[in-house]
């Protein structure tokens, strides 16, 4: 994972469907790249679950659930 990935999670905290999707694209890219890497998948799952349990906007939770 890299700085773009961390920045994408920061952008996700305030994400709504009207924003530029490239802001959160590194999250989807990391999900795809983690295929076959159980440790990386667990890290992603943990971070995505934390988003769902937080008080981020509804659109951010929808995006997270679809990822």
PyMOL Python script that loads the backbone (N, CA, C, O; Angstrom):
from pymol import cmd

cmd.read_pdbstr("""\
ATOM      1  N   UNK A   1       0.853  -1.159   0.000  1.00  0.00           N
ATOM      2  CA  UNK A   1       0.000   0.000   0.000  1.00  0.00           C
ATOM      3  C   UNK A   1       0.910   1.237   0.000  1.00  0.00           C
ATOM      4  O   UNK A   1       2.077   1.162   0.386  1.00  0.00           O
ATOM      5  N   UNK A   2       0.368   2.349  -0.429  1.00  0.00           N
ATOM      6  CA  UNK A   2       1.208   3.536  -0.571  1.00  0.00           C
ATOM      7  C   UNK A   2       0.470   4.787  -0.102  1.00  0.00           C
ATOM      8  O   UNK A   2      -0.636   4.708   0.434  1.00  0.00           O
ATOM      9  N   UNK A   3       1.094   5.932  -0.310  1.00  0.00           N
ATOM     10  CA  UNK A   3       0.498   7.203   0.121  1.00  0.00           C
ATOM     11  C   UNK A   3      -0.834   7.477  -0.571  1.00  0.00           C
ATOM     12  O   UNK A   3      -1.761   7.996   0.050  1.00  0.00           O
ATOM     13  N   UNK A   4      -0.931   7.130  -1.857  1.00  0.00           N
ATOM     14  CA  UNK A   4      -2.196   7.327  -2.576  1.00  0.00           C
ATOM     15  C   UNK A   4      -3.321   6.534  -1.927  1.00  0.00           C
ATOM     16  O   UNK A   4      -4.463   6.990  -1.868  1.00  0.00           O
ATOM     17  N   UNK A   5      -2.990   5.356  -1.445  1.00  0.00           N
ATOM     18  CA  UNK A   5      -3.966   4.504  -0.776  1.00  0.00           C
ATOM     19  C   UNK A   5      -4.438   5.170   0.513  1.00  0.00           C
ATOM     20  O   UNK A   5      -5.638   5.226   0.779  1.00  0.00           O
ATOM     21  N   UNK A   6      -3.513   5.668   1.302  1.00  0.00           N
ATOM     22  CA  UNK A   6      -3.865   6.355   2.548  1.00  0.00           C
ATOM     23  C   UNK A   6      -4.670   7.624   2.262  1.00  0.00           C
ATOM     24  O   UNK A   6      -5.612   7.937   2.991  1.00  0.00           O
ATOM     25  N   UNK A   7      -4.308   8.346   1.218  1.00  0.00           N
ATOM     26  CA  UNK A   7      -5.049   9.549   0.837  1.00  0.00           C
ATOM     27  C   UNK A   7      -6.465   9.194   0.382  1.00  0.00           C
ATOM     28  O   UNK A   7      -7.406   9.950   0.623  1.00  0.00           O
ATOM     29  N   UNK A   8      -6.610   8.058  -0.267  1.00  0.00           N
ATOM     30  CA  UNK A   8      -7.938   7.623  -0.707  1.00  0.00           C
ATOM     31  C   UNK A   8      -8.831   7.337   0.492  1.00  0.00           C
ATOM     32  O   UNK A   8     -10.018   7.662   0.468  1.00  0.00           O
ATOM     33  N   UNK A   9      -8.283   6.738   1.530  1.00  0.00           N
ATOM     34  CA  UNK A   9      -9.076   6.489   2.734  1.00  0.00           C
ATOM     35  C   UNK A   9      -9.432   7.796   3.437  1.00  0.00           C
ATOM     36  O   UNK A   9     -10.503   7.906   4.034  1.00  0.00           O
ATOM     37  N   UNK A  10      -8.558   8.769   3.371  1.00  0.00           N
ATOM     38  CA  UNK A  10      -8.887  10.095   3.926  1.00  0.00           C
ATOM     39  C   UNK A  10     -10.018  10.732   3.118  1.00  0.00           C
ATOM     40  O   UNK A  10     -10.941  11.310   3.691  1.00  0.00           O
ATOM     41  N   UNK A  11      -9.947  10.628   1.798  1.00  0.00           N
ATOM     42  CA  UNK A  11     -10.995  11.183   0.932  1.00  0.00           C
ATOM     43  C   UNK A  11     -12.317  10.459   1.161  1.00  0.00           C
ATOM     44  O   UNK A  11     -13.384  11.067   1.069  1.00  0.00           O
ATOM     45  N   UNK A  12     -12.252   9.181   1.455  1.00  0.00           N
ATOM     46  CA  UNK A  12     -13.454   8.395   1.678  1.00  0.00           C
ATOM     47  C   UNK A  12     -14.245   8.897   2.882  1.00  0.00           C
ATOM     48  O   UNK A  12     -15.467   8.750   2.919  1.00  0.00           O
ATOM     49  N   UNK A  13     -13.577   9.480   3.852  1.00  0.00           N
ATOM     50  CA  UNK A  13     -14.248   9.971   5.062  1.00  0.00           C
ATOM     51  C   UNK A  13     -15.285  11.048   4.752  1.00  0.00           C
ATOM     52  O   UNK A  13     -16.209  11.255   5.539  1.00  0.00           O
ATOM     53  N   UNK A  14     -15.150  11.730   3.631  1.00  0.00           N
ATOM     54  CA  UNK A  14     -16.098  12.785   3.264  1.00  0.00           C
ATOM     55  C   UNK A  14     -16.687  12.558   1.865  1.00  0.00           C
ATOM     56  O   UNK A  14     -17.240  13.479   1.264  1.00  0.00           O
ATOM     57  N   UNK A  15     -16.570  11.361   1.365  1.00  0.00           N
ATOM     58  CA  UNK A  15     -16.970  11.057  -0.019  1.00  0.00           C
ATOM     59  C   UNK A  15     -18.473  11.169  -0.210  1.00  0.00           C
ATOM     60  O   UNK A  15     -19.255  10.751   0.645  1.00  0.00           O
ATOM     61  N   UNK A  16     -18.865  11.737  -1.339  1.00  0.00           N
ATOM     62  CA  UNK A  16     -20.250  11.648  -1.795  1.00  0.00           C
ATOM     63  C   UNK A  16     -20.227  11.390  -3.293  1.00  0.00           C
ATOM     64  O   UNK A  16     -19.219  11.640  -3.954  1.00  0.00           O
ATOM     65  N   UNK A  17     -21.333  10.891  -3.830  1.00  0.00           N
ATOM     66  CA  UNK A  17     -21.374  10.439  -5.224  1.00  0.00           C
ATOM     67  C   UNK A  17     -21.102  11.547  -6.226  1.00  0.00           C
ATOM     68  O   UNK A  17     -20.827  11.253  -7.389  1.00  0.00           O
ATOM     69  N   UNK A  18     -21.167  12.799  -5.826  1.00  0.00           N
ATOM     70  CA  UNK A  18     -20.895  13.894  -6.744  1.00  0.00           C
ATOM     71  C   UNK A  18     -19.421  14.207  -6.898  1.00  0.00           C
ATOM     72  O   UNK A  18     -19.044  15.010  -7.751  1.00  0.00           O
ATOM     73  N   UNK A  19     -18.585  13.587  -6.087  1.00  0.00           N
ATOM     74  CA  UNK A  19     -17.148  13.859  -6.137  1.00  0.00           C
ATOM     75  C   UNK A  19     -16.470  13.048  -7.230  1.00  0.00           C
ATOM     76  O   UNK A  19     -17.017  12.077  -7.753  1.00  0.00           O
ATOM     77  N   UNK A  20     -15.277  13.475  -7.547  1.00  0.00           N
ATOM     78  CA  UNK A  20     -14.450  12.788  -8.542  1.00  0.00           C
ATOM     79  C   UNK A  20     -14.103  11.384  -8.027  1.00  0.00           C
ATOM     80  O   UNK A  20     -13.484  11.263  -6.970  1.00  0.00           O
ATOM     81  N   UNK A  21     -14.486  10.330  -8.743  1.00  0.00           N
ATOM     82  CA  UNK A  21     -14.216   8.971  -8.260  1.00  0.00           C
ATOM     83  C   UNK A  21     -12.733   8.608  -8.202  1.00  0.00           C
ATOM     84  O   UNK A  21     -12.348   7.665  -7.511  1.00  0.00           O
ATOM     85  N   UNK A  22     -11.903   9.359  -8.927  1.00  0.00           N
ATOM     86  CA  UNK A  22     -10.471   9.022  -8.892  1.00  0.00           C
ATOM     87  C   UNK A  22      -9.870   9.262  -7.500  1.00  0.00           C
ATOM     88  O   UNK A  22      -8.794   8.749  -7.192  1.00  0.00           O
ATOM     89  N   UNK A  23     -10.566  10.040  -6.660  1.00  0.00           N
ATOM     90  CA  UNK A  23     -10.072  10.276  -5.297  1.00  0.00           C
ATOM     91  C   UNK A  23     -10.020   8.996  -4.483  1.00  0.00           C
ATOM     92  O   UNK A  23      -9.139   8.827  -3.641  1.00  0.00           O
ATOM     93  N   UNK A  24     -10.961   8.095  -4.731  1.00  0.00           N
ATOM     94  CA  UNK A  24     -11.027   6.853  -3.964  1.00  0.00           C
ATOM     95  C   UNK A  24     -10.634   5.625  -4.797  1.00  0.00           C
ATOM     96  O   UNK A  24     -10.666   4.501  -4.296  1.00  0.00           O
ATOM     97  N   UNK A  25     -10.270   5.834  -6.045  1.00  0.00           N
ATOM     98  CA  UNK A  25      -9.892   4.736  -6.941  1.00  0.00           C
ATOM     99  C   UNK A  25      -8.769   3.856  -6.399  1.00  0.00           C
ATOM    100  O   UNK A  25      -8.794   2.649  -6.641  1.00  0.00           O
ATOM    101  N   UNK A  26      -7.774   4.402  -5.669  1.00  0.00           N
ATOM    102  CA  UNK A  26      -6.724   3.526  -5.148  1.00  0.00           C
ATOM    103  C   UNK A  26      -7.240   2.422  -4.219  1.00  0.00           C
ATOM    104  O   UNK A  26      -6.585   1.392  -4.056  1.00  0.00           O
ATOM    105  N   UNK A  27      -8.403   2.631  -3.617  1.00  0.00           N
ATOM    106  CA  UNK A  27      -8.978   1.582  -2.763  1.00  0.00           C
ATOM    107  C   UNK A  27      -9.391   0.394  -3.632  1.00  0.00           C
ATOM    108  O   UNK A  27      -9.061  -0.751  -3.325  1.00  0.00           O
ATOM    109  N   UNK A  28     -10.102   0.668  -4.702  1.00  0.00           N
ATOM    110  CA  UNK A  28     -10.503  -0.410  -5.610  1.00  0.00           C
ATOM    111  C   UNK A  28      -9.284  -1.079  -6.237  1.00  0.00           C
ATOM    112  O   UNK A  28      -9.252  -2.300  -6.392  1.00  0.00           O
ATOM    113  N   UNK A  29      -8.298  -0.292  -6.589  1.00  0.00           N
ATOM    114  CA  UNK A  29      -7.074  -0.848  -7.177  1.00  0.00           C
ATOM    115  C   UNK A  29      -6.382  -1.778  -6.191  1.00  0.00           C
ATOM    116  O   UNK A  29      -5.871  -2.828  -6.581  1.00  0.00           O
ATOM    117  N   UNK A  30      -6.362  -1.402  -4.919  1.00  0.00           N
ATOM    118  CA  UNK A  30      -5.739  -2.245  -3.890  1.00  0.00           C
ATOM    119  C   UNK A  30      -6.526  -3.533  -3.695  1.00  0.00           C
ATOM    120  O   UNK A  30      -5.941  -4.592  -3.467  1.00  0.00           O
ATOM    121  N   UNK A  31      -7.837  -3.450  -3.782  1.00  0.00           N
ATOM    122  CA  UNK A  31      -8.665  -4.655  -3.649  1.00  0.00           C
ATOM    123  C   UNK A  31      -8.339  -5.632  -4.778  1.00  0.00           C
ATOM    124  O   UNK A  31      -8.146  -6.825  -4.541  1.00  0.00           O
ATOM    125  N   UNK A  32      -8.281  -5.123  -5.986  1.00  0.00           N
ATOM    126  CA  UNK A  32      -7.962  -5.971  -7.133  1.00  0.00           C
ATOM    127  C   UNK A  32      -6.555  -6.545  -7.005  1.00  0.00           C
ATOM    128  O   UNK A  32      -6.341  -7.729  -7.265  1.00  0.00           O
ATOM    129  N   UNK A  33      -5.604  -5.719  -6.609  1.00  0.00           N
ATOM    130  CA  UNK A  33      -4.204  -6.156  -6.498  1.00  0.00           C
ATOM    131  C   UNK A  33      -3.990  -7.159  -5.376  1.00  0.00           C
ATOM    132  O   UNK A  33      -3.002  -7.893  -5.380  1.00  0.00           O
ATOM    133  N   UNK A  34      -4.913  -7.197  -4.410  1.00  0.00           N
ATOM    134  CA  UNK A  34      -4.724  -8.086  -3.262  1.00  0.00           C
ATOM    135  C   UNK A  34      -5.184  -9.511  -3.520  1.00  0.00           C
ATOM    136  O   UNK A  34      -5.081 -10.365  -2.639  1.00  0.00           O
ATOM    137  N   UNK A  35      -5.688  -9.777  -4.712  1.00  0.00           N
ATOM    138  CA  UNK A  35      -6.140 -11.135  -5.018  1.00  0.00           C
ATOM    139  C   UNK A  35      -5.003 -12.134  -4.777  1.00  0.00           C
ATOM    140  O   UNK A  35      -3.900 -11.985  -5.303  1.00  0.00           O
ATOM    141  N   UNK A  36      -5.297 -13.131  -3.985  1.00  0.00           N
ATOM    142  CA  UNK A  36      -4.305 -14.157  -3.675  1.00  0.00           C
ATOM    143  C   UNK A  36      -3.384 -13.799  -2.524  1.00  0.00           C
ATOM    144  O   UNK A  36      -2.512 -14.593  -2.172  1.00  0.00           O
ATOM    145  N   UNK A  37      -3.553 -12.624  -1.927  1.00  0.00           N
ATOM    146  CA  UNK A  37      -2.710 -12.191  -0.815  1.00  0.00           C
ATOM    147  C   UNK A  37      -3.598 -12.033   0.426  1.00  0.00           C
ATOM    148  O   UNK A  37      -4.195 -10.979   0.644  1.00  0.00           O
ATOM    149  N   UNK A  38      -3.673 -13.082   1.221  1.00  0.00           N
ATOM    150  CA  UNK A  38      -4.586 -13.109   2.362  1.00  0.00           C
ATOM    151  C   UNK A  38      -4.287 -12.008   3.379  1.00  0.00           C
ATOM    152  O   UNK A  38      -5.214 -11.410   3.925  1.00  0.00           O
ATOM    153  N   UNK A  39      -3.030 -11.735   3.636  1.00  0.00           N
ATOM    154  CA  UNK A  39      -2.668 -10.709   4.621  1.00  0.00           C
ATOM    155  C   UNK A  39      -3.127  -9.333   4.149  1.00  0.00           C
ATOM    156  O   UNK A  39      -3.667  -8.551   4.932  1.00  0.00           O
ATOM    157  N   UNK A  40      -2.916  -9.048   2.900  1.00  0.00           N
ATOM    158  CA  UNK A  40      -3.326  -7.753   2.354  1.00  0.00           C
ATOM    159  C   UNK A  40      -4.855  -7.635   2.342  1.00  0.00           C
ATOM    160  O   UNK A  40      -5.395  -6.560   2.602  1.00  0.00           O
ATOM    161  N   UNK A  41      -5.546  -8.730   2.043  1.00  0.00           N
ATOM    162  CA  UNK A  41      -7.012  -8.734   2.064  1.00  0.00           C
ATOM    163  C   UNK A  41      -7.534  -8.448   3.468  1.00  0.00           C
ATOM    164  O   UNK A  41      -8.476  -7.674   3.639  1.00  0.00           O
ATOM    165  N   UNK A  42      -6.921  -9.075   4.477  1.00  0.00           N
ATOM    166  CA  UNK A  42      -7.351  -8.835   5.861  1.00  0.00           C
ATOM    167  C   UNK A  42      -7.166  -7.374   6.241  1.00  0.00           C
ATOM    168  O   UNK A  42      -8.027  -6.789   6.899  1.00  0.00           O
ATOM    169  N   UNK A  43      -6.051  -6.781   5.832  1.00  0.00           N
ATOM    170  CA  UNK A  43      -5.811  -5.367   6.127  1.00  0.00           C
ATOM    171  C   UNK A  43      -6.886  -4.489   5.476  1.00  0.00           C
ATOM    172  O   UNK A  43      -7.411  -3.570   6.105  1.00  0.00           O
ATOM    173  N   UNK A  44      -7.203  -4.778   4.230  1.00  0.00           N
ATOM    174  CA  UNK A  44      -8.245  -4.023   3.539  1.00  0.00           C
ATOM    175  C   UNK A  44      -9.600  -4.204   4.217  1.00  0.00           C
ATOM    176  O   UNK A  44     -10.330  -3.235   4.424  1.00  0.00           O
ATOM    177  N   UNK A  45      -9.929  -5.433   4.557  1.00  0.00           N
ATOM    178  CA  UNK A  45     -11.202  -5.706   5.229  1.00  0.00           C
ATOM    179  C   UNK A  45     -11.306  -4.947   6.541  1.00  0.00           C
ATOM    180  O   UNK A  45     -12.358  -4.397   6.869  1.00  0.00           O
ATOM    181  N   UNK A  46     -10.217  -4.921   7.285  1.00  0.00           N
ATOM    182  CA  UNK A  46     -10.204  -4.209   8.567  1.00  0.00           C
ATOM    183  C   UNK A  46     -10.449  -2.721   8.357  1.00  0.00           C
ATOM    184  O   UNK A  46     -11.248  -2.110   9.067  1.00  0.00           O
ATOM    185  N   UNK A  47      -9.763  -2.145   7.388  1.00  0.00           N
ATOM    186  CA  UNK A  47      -9.923  -0.707   7.134  1.00  0.00           C
ATOM    187  C   UNK A  47     -11.311  -0.375   6.603  1.00  0.00           C
ATOM    188  O   UNK A  47     -11.901   0.634   6.990  1.00  0.00           O
ATOM    189  N   UNK A  48     -11.829  -1.210   5.727  1.00  0.00           N
ATOM    190  CA  UNK A  48     -13.159  -0.964   5.190  1.00  0.00           C
ATOM    191  C   UNK A  48     -14.233  -1.150   6.264  1.00  0.00           C
ATOM    192  O   UNK A  48     -15.199  -0.389   6.308  1.00  0.00           O
ATOM    193  N   UNK A  49     -14.076  -2.137   7.113  1.00  0.00           N
ATOM    194  CA  UNK A  49     -15.032  -2.347   8.209  1.00  0.00           C
ATOM    195  C   UNK A  49     -15.020  -1.157   9.164  1.00  0.00           C
ATOM    196  O   UNK A  49     -16.065  -0.763   9.682  1.00  0.00           O
ATOM    197  N   UNK A  50     -13.850  -0.591   9.395  1.00  0.00           N
ATOM    198  CA  UNK A  50     -13.748   0.577  10.275  1.00  0.00           C
ATOM    199  C   UNK A  50     -14.526   1.755   9.687  1.00  0.00           C
ATOM    200  O   UNK A  50     -15.147   2.522  10.421  1.00  0.00           O
ATOM    201  N   UNK A  51     -14.489   1.893   8.374  1.00  0.00           N
ATOM    202  CA  UNK A  51     -15.250   2.965   7.721  1.00  0.00           C
ATOM    203  C   UNK A  51     -16.743   2.741   7.957  1.00  0.00           C
ATOM    204  O   UNK A  51     -17.467   3.678   8.293  1.00  0.00           O
ATOM    205  N   UNK A  52     -17.199   1.513   7.783  1.00  0.00           N
ATOM    206  CA  UNK A  52     -18.614   1.214   7.965  1.00  0.00           C
ATOM    207  C   UNK A  52     -19.080   1.456   9.399  1.00  0.00           C
ATOM    208  O   UNK A  52     -20.242   1.795   9.624  1.00  0.00           O
ATOM    209  N   UNK A  53     -18.193   1.287  10.355  1.00  0.00           N
ATOM    210  CA  UNK A  53     -18.538   1.470  11.765  1.00  0.00           C
ATOM    211  C   UNK A  53     -18.381   2.909  12.229  1.00  0.00           C
ATOM    212  O   UNK A  53     -18.723   3.230  13.367  1.00  0.00           O
ATOM    213  N   UNK A  54     -17.875   3.769  11.374  1.00  0.00           N
ATOM    214  CA  UNK A  54     -17.644   5.161  11.749  1.00  0.00           C
ATOM    215  C   UNK A  54     -18.856   6.015  11.381  1.00  0.00           C
ATOM    216  O   UNK A  54     -19.869   5.509  10.898  1.00  0.00           O
ATOM    217  N   UNK A  55     -18.730   7.304  11.616  1.00  0.00           N
ATOM    218  CA  UNK A  55     -19.835   8.219  11.310  1.00  0.00           C
ATOM    219  C   UNK A  55     -19.598   9.004  10.015  1.00  0.00           C
ATOM    220  O   UNK A  55     -19.926  10.187   9.927  1.00  0.00           O
ATOM    221  N   UNK A  56     -19.029   8.335   9.022  1.00  0.00           N
ATOM    222  CA  UNK A  56     -18.828   8.963   7.707  1.00  0.00           C
ATOM    223  C   UNK A  56     -20.184   9.129   7.027  1.00  0.00           C
ATOM    224  O   UNK A  56     -21.162   8.500   7.432  1.00  0.00           O
ATOM    225  N   UNK A  57     -20.247   9.970   5.999  1.00  0.00           N
ATOM    226  CA  UNK A  57     -21.508  10.160   5.279  1.00  0.00           C
ATOM    227  C   UNK A  57     -22.042   8.851   4.671  1.00  0.00           C
ATOM    228  O   UNK A  57     -21.295   7.906   4.417  1.00  0.00           O
ATOM    229  N   UNK A  58     -23.339   8.840   4.454  1.00  0.00           N
ATOM    230  CA  UNK A  58     -24.013   7.664   3.885  1.00  0.00           C
ATOM    231  C   UNK A  58     -23.390   7.241   2.555  1.00  0.00           C
ATOM    232  O   UNK A  58     -23.198   6.048   2.320  1.00  0.00           O
ATOM    233  N   UNK A  59     -23.072   8.194   1.685  1.00  0.00           N
ATOM    234  CA  UNK A  59     -22.469   7.857   0.392  1.00  0.00           C
ATOM    235  C   UNK A  59     -21.134   7.142   0.562  1.00  0.00           C
ATOM    236  O   UNK A  59     -20.817   6.227  -0.199  1.00  0.00           O
ATOM    237  N   UNK A  60     -20.359   7.550   1.543  1.00  0.00           N
ATOM    238  CA  UNK A  60     -19.076   6.894   1.807  1.00  0.00           C
ATOM    239  C   UNK A  60     -19.305   5.449   2.235  1.00  0.00           C
ATOM    240  O   UNK A  60     -18.561   4.555   1.832  1.00  0.00           O
ATOM    241  N   UNK A  61     -20.325   5.222   3.046  1.00  0.00           N
ATOM    242  CA  UNK A  61     -20.632   3.849   3.469  1.00  0.00           C
ATOM    243  C   UNK A  61     -21.131   3.020   2.295  1.00  0.00           C
ATOM    244  O   UNK A  61     -20.792   1.842   2.183  1.00  0.00           O
ATOM    245  N   UNK A  62     -21.927   3.616   1.423  1.00  0.00           N
ATOM    246  CA  UNK A  62     -22.386   2.901   0.236  1.00  0.00           C
ATOM    247  C   UNK A  62     -21.198   2.517  -0.638  1.00  0.00           C
ATOM    248  O   UNK A  62     -21.107   1.379  -1.100  1.00  0.00           O
ATOM    249  N   UNK A  63     -20.300   3.452  -0.862  1.00  0.00           N
ATOM    250  CA  UNK A  63     -19.113   3.159  -1.680  1.00  0.00           C
ATOM    251  C   UNK A  63     -18.325   1.996  -1.047  1.00  0.00           C
ATOM    252  O   UNK A  63     -17.895   1.069  -1.734  1.00  0.00           O
ATOM    253  N   UNK A  64     -18.152   2.072   0.261  1.00  0.00           N
ATOM    254  CA  UNK A  64     -17.390   1.047   0.974  1.00  0.00           C
ATOM    255  C   UNK A  64     -18.052  -0.313   0.831  1.00  0.00           C
ATOM    256  O   UNK A  64     -17.371  -1.312   0.602  1.00  0.00           O
ATOM    257  N   UNK A  65     -19.355  -0.360   0.963  1.00  0.00           N
ATOM    258  CA  UNK A  65     -20.071  -1.622   0.831  1.00  0.00           C
ATOM    259  C   UNK A  65     -19.996  -2.221  -0.553  1.00  0.00           C
ATOM    260  O   UNK A  65     -20.080  -3.439  -0.712  1.00  0.00           O
ATOM    261  N   UNK A  66     -19.843  -1.387  -1.544  1.00  0.00           N
ATOM    262  CA  UNK A  66     -19.758  -1.848  -2.924  1.00  0.00           C
ATOM    263  C   UNK A  66     -18.344  -2.260  -3.314  1.00  0.00           C
ATOM    264  O   UNK A  66     -18.151  -2.931  -4.327  1.00  0.00           O
ATOM    265  N   UNK A  67     -17.379  -1.873  -2.536  1.00  0.00           N
ATOM    266  CA  UNK A  67     -15.974  -2.159  -2.868  1.00  0.00           C
ATOM    267  C   UNK A  67     -15.608  -3.599  -2.613  1.00  0.00           C
ATOM    268  O   UNK A  67     -14.466  -3.996  -2.842  1.00  0.00           O
TER     269      UNK A  67
END
""", "prot")
cmd.dss("prot")
cmd.show_as("cartoon", "prot")
cmd.util.cbc("prot")
cmd.orient("prot")
